[in-house]
């Protein structure tokens, strides 16, 4: 007797909701890997605690953390003002803190309301930062703990490399998803088929490259995001001498050429990058596009550039009317080469 083949998520009626749709919780993985923030780890747990405090004003926060980390993490979160009734720690040890990329990508069945987990392969951005064995256990552990259906896929995929509008469109970059360090055995068409079958999208939109200093090979959440089903907010660099100017201008041209399923043009909102900066001679991929949408608010990374930070918050605020815009100081966090969106993963309600 042959085993019955498992349905794909789309065959079972699931799709990946847009980030602005109602959420049950935000998942984080508590930071502990000093090598991720070399020489600057000390403030990082305090930054995480402040982020937990802000999210907990609006919804539940669920945190992966090895048991020995939890007592101090709880103290820091409480001291930062978190609503601890909304904060739950799960004894899920990790290698690193980038939950967007090693956490589950949740999908939802609109007919039944069921939420499920899609579980992809995590290889630490092309094998750059071993070990990553513990990070790969996070999706199955969360699925088991919450008693959610789990759909497994052997495609290497990080949550930060994709963005969806919840209406059948997915945005990604060629630099990342077509990189030889991810899925060298698959064609573009095969990668698209996986995304369509598992995330319930009908069309994949491709931009080119990501920004300078991004060790993820061009994650989309540092360059362009949907802010509505037919609208993008996209990074631009006005300085022609900055290498990011050419890369982002090329991406902007692609966005202008895209058409909605109804044949119309997308609304495109330009978002300036912060002034370039780095540590120890290394430029960091600081980007205001790495914001996190939660119930009733948007958390926006700030980089101690008063004018630029305020401009970015204003632009993002206009894209999300009715949501509180909360700047979060990410000056230390970005030394790990990611900020708010990179450390988080939303679970739909």
Secondary structure, 3 states (H helix, E strand, C coil): CCCCCCCCCCCCCEECCCCCCCEEEEEEECCCCHHHHCCCCCCHHHHHHHHHHHHHCCCEEEEECCHHHHHHHHHHHHHCCCCHHHEEEECCCCCCCCHHHHCCEEEEECCCCCEEEEEEECCHHHHCCCCCCCHHHHHHHHHHHHCCCEEEEEEECCHHHCEECCCCEEEEEHHHHCCHHHHCCCCHHHHHHHHHHHHCCCEEEEECCCCCCCCCCCCHHHCEEEEECCEEEEEECCCCCCHHHHHHHHHHHHHHHCECCCCCECEEEEEECCCCCEECCEECCCCHHHCEEECCEEEEEECCCHHHHHHHHHHHHHHCCCCEEEEEECCCHHHHCCCCCCCEEEEEC
